[in-house]
Amino acid sequence: MYNLMKPKKIDTIPQNNESLKYIYEEKYDGGSAVIEKYGDNVKIYHGENPNPVTYRYPEIVEGALSLKDGVYVCEIVVFGKDGINSFDLFQKRQLENKRKIELRSKFFPAVAIIHDILKNFNEDTTEMALSERKKILRDNVFDSNHIRLIEFYDKPDKILEKKDKIEGIVIKEVGSTYKFGKRDGWYKYRFNKEEIVKCVDYEDTKTGIVLITEDKRRINLAGRRSEIVKRMLKENGEVMVEVSYHRRTEKGFRFAVVKRILEG
């Protein structure tokens, strides 16, 4: 239903200068969403899906009743015991069964991290500068257990202190308007790790292959390079690749990119 504005991936963090001013926000690892709140009626949508997923997040619905009427953009996340949000835990909340939803809402409570606003009551705010939208959010959003207003900073330093624990930084021009589906004025920088891994098998996909490492982790590889790696695996039974990723998961790597194919 909402083709939300998306940040553009960058390799360096832009700094404030005389011509451009930025704010810096922590990049959370969950699901982008929209909360519509009017009176006692709350609806929650994930991106362009026209069907609301309100039923999945009863705790967020209750918390959202404290919002002033309007349409809000957020990231729905689930925090682990270490206080860091976990995509794997967020996935555990993607259920259809009402009884399971109720149980998991208690064990894996979700939080909506609100970072933008599309409507203030019935007023369209998308043509306002980001700095103006942030002022409205400060008046409209009241933090609770399941609703939080995102923190932002004039410098990236405080977020950089957490680079070993979080996904990355979102950088936004303070004068940017909200452009649905566009990437103008918003950027994301990930705190990725790099590692050389041994791959011993593969599976074909529509766009290339999935590489399988010696410890059974899976890495997507699309395009022309997938044919090169397939040939190397058939000839040698293994291939070493350099992978950039955010963190390991049970079956693979989060946000994995094959940077280089090593020639033996």
Beta strands, then each sheet from edge to edge (+ up, - down):
strand 1: 8-9
strand 2: 22-27
strand 3: 31-38
strand 4: 41-45
strand 5: 70-78
strand 6: 110-120
strand 7: 123-124
strand 8: 147-149
strand 9: 152-153
strand 10: 168-173
strand 11: 186-190
strand 12: 193-204
strand 13: 208-213
strand 14: 218-222
strand 15: 239-245
strand 16: 247-248
strand 17: 253-254
strand 18: 257-262
sheet 1: 1+ 11+ 10- 2+ 9-
sheet 2: 4+ 3- 5+ 6- 7+
sheet 3: 4+ 3- 5+ 6- 8-
sheet 4: 14+ 13- 12+ 15- 18+
sheet 5: 16+ 17-
end
